[in-house]
Amino acid sequence: SFVATGVDPAVMGIGPAVAIPAAVKAAGLEANDIDLFEINEV
């Protein structure tokens, strides 16, 4: 699955807080279905 989302660049570093729930929902899953999140914000 794929999802595109973003946050204001003034608040750099919180992108995963928005992107992860959106991607999980797009995949038809819930956060509890995932054992490990590896986050690499570039």
C-alpha positions, 0 to 999 in steps of 0.5 A: 500500500502507499499513502502520501502525507506531510507536515509543515517543514517548521515542525521537522521531525514529526513526519512519522507521527502523521505518516505511520497511522496513515500508512497503517490505515491504508494497508488495512491494519492497526498499529497493534498488528505491527511488531516493530517500526523502524523509523528513518526520517531523512 
